[in-house]
Amino acid sequence: MTSTGTLAVPATAASRSRRRLGIGVIGFGWLGQAHSRSMLRIPTLFEDREFDPQLVVCADAVPGRADDAVRSFGFEHGTQDWRRAMDDPDVDIVVIAAPNMLHVELIDAACAAGKAIFCEKPVGGTPEQTVHAERTARHAGVITGVGYNYRWAPLVRYVAELIERGELGDITNYRGRFFSMYGADPLGLLSWRFRVEEGGHGASSDLLSHALDLGQLLLGPITRLVGTTETFIRERPLPGAGGASHYGRGTAGDPTGPVTNEDYAALLCEFAGGARGSFEASRAIIGPESQMAFEVYGTEGALAWNLERMNELELYLAGPEPQDLVDMCRRTHQAQGRAVRLVPTWSSVLGPEAAGNALLPGSAARIAPTTFDEWLATVRSTA
Ligand SMILES: NC(=O)c1ccc[n+]([C@@H]2O[C@H](COP(=O)([O-])OP(=O)(O)OC[C@H]3O[C@@H](n4cnc5c(N)ncnc54)[C@H](O)[C@@H]3O)[C@@H](O)[C@H]2O)c1
């Protein structure tokens, strides 16, 4: 079938009144590209949006990366100097996706320029830097957000609702973990993540922070803890000029340098509500690929969730199952007793926001994105 002519689409009231929000992205590696891609998708996902993002400037220290941002993603400008994003009056929001130990300098500059800031976790490489970042943003009065993305998974939101409704009874204990294999190969290059000078802390900032964000989202603040850390792979091959991603590989016999932060972190803790918890994170583990997971145990039920099977929830309830749960799930597996593996019938291809709304009408606003002050409360209780 062929067609000729153009289709005139009348502007709706919403499209006429939409605000344009200029975006500056700093760091165009894995996450800088992911956020830019998401900005481009906003118009295709949210018809009733009140703003239109506009990719204004992308800054990356590696020559060529910002040029690619212009060529492939449609940014208006590319630069190696991040100050250009702070100075540009067309930039309303700065997205910080550079290595952790640069976060504070970038946040200071963005605050001075009065920009809203979306900073990737962990907001600085040390707890002291997070304290500084939160204070600076609060004094500047700018809007902040942090990239704790797993709290937006539809079933995580549903778990929060089950706990809040008391379906699990009183929560007695919680287990959280983030096991990733990205550093399991001793030939993995010594990228910024493995160096305290650039990454700050290791697995505790990079991975455990995600698990703690979810633990405190679901159960509330942690009040006491004891922890341990270890570095299992103490030397890694040096990257060439231009740095390396954390999936880059060297070869045996390459010159090496010391790993200066931890591969593993774990803690035992008490929540303010009385529950006990344990958390573990490793970036050098064989087996799990990206196992961001938790288990919650209560006096009337228990559940488990794992990012690797993000649209499944393992649930055990001593009492009858809530009707909304029965309605939205089909049982695919009957394990021992009343423990069931539940797979919601909606498709994961809907994306988190659409799927979350489909799953829980009206619940979209219940879990807000993390802000600097909220994240600082977590850092304070666990540092
Ligand atoms: N929320 C999540 O799930 C998640 C996942 C991965 C990474 N992160 C966070 O995102 C941030 C970036 O991580 P990544 O995996 O994208 O790293 P990456 O190494 O892939 O990218 C970092 C980019 O920053 C650039 N850069 C370095 N110094 C710079 C400077 N002075 N000015 C401008 N750019 C500079 C590098 O050239 C690189 O392109 C980190 O804070 C990390 O903790 C979050």
The ligand as a Gaussian input file, in Angstrom:
#p B3LYP/6-31G(d) Opt

LIG

0 1
 N       21.462000       3.446000      38.208000
 C       22.151000       2.425000      37.740000
 O       21.663000       1.304000      37.685000
 C       23.571000       2.638000      37.272000
 C       24.181000       1.686000      36.444000
 C       25.481000       1.943000      35.993000
 C       26.154000       3.098000      36.371000
 N       25.549000       3.994000      37.202000
 C       26.245000       5.223000      37.617000
 O       26.397000       6.064000      36.467000
 C       27.647000       6.775000      36.539000
 C       28.434000       6.485000      35.269000
 O       28.658000       5.086000      35.182000
 P       28.830000       4.357000      33.750000
 O       28.667000       2.913000      33.985000
 O       27.991000       5.043000      32.748000
 O       30.380000       4.659000      33.472000
 P       31.104000       4.704000      32.072000
 O       32.546000       4.505000      32.356000
 O       30.441000       3.818000      31.072000
 O       30.859000       6.212000      31.587000
 C       31.413000       7.322000      32.247000
 C       31.664000       8.394000      31.202000
 O       32.111000       9.578000      31.864000
 C       33.106000      10.161000      31.045000
 N       33.936000      11.101000      31.803000
 C       34.982000      10.834000      32.622000
 N       35.505000      11.985000      33.093000
 C       34.751000      12.994000      32.586000
 C       34.798000      14.405000      32.684000
 N       35.740000      15.048000      33.424000
 N       33.879000      15.138000      32.005000
 C       32.935000      14.529000      31.226000
 N       32.862000      13.185000      31.092000
 C       33.753000      12.442000      31.751000
 C       33.887000       8.978000      30.504000
 O       34.671000       9.305000      29.366000
 C       32.762000       7.992000      30.199000
 O       32.297000       8.140000      28.874000
 C       28.330000       6.310000      37.828000
 O       28.084000       7.225000      38.850000
 C       27.653000       4.976000      38.143000
 O       27.629000       4.676000      39.528000
 C       24.269000       3.793000      37.632000

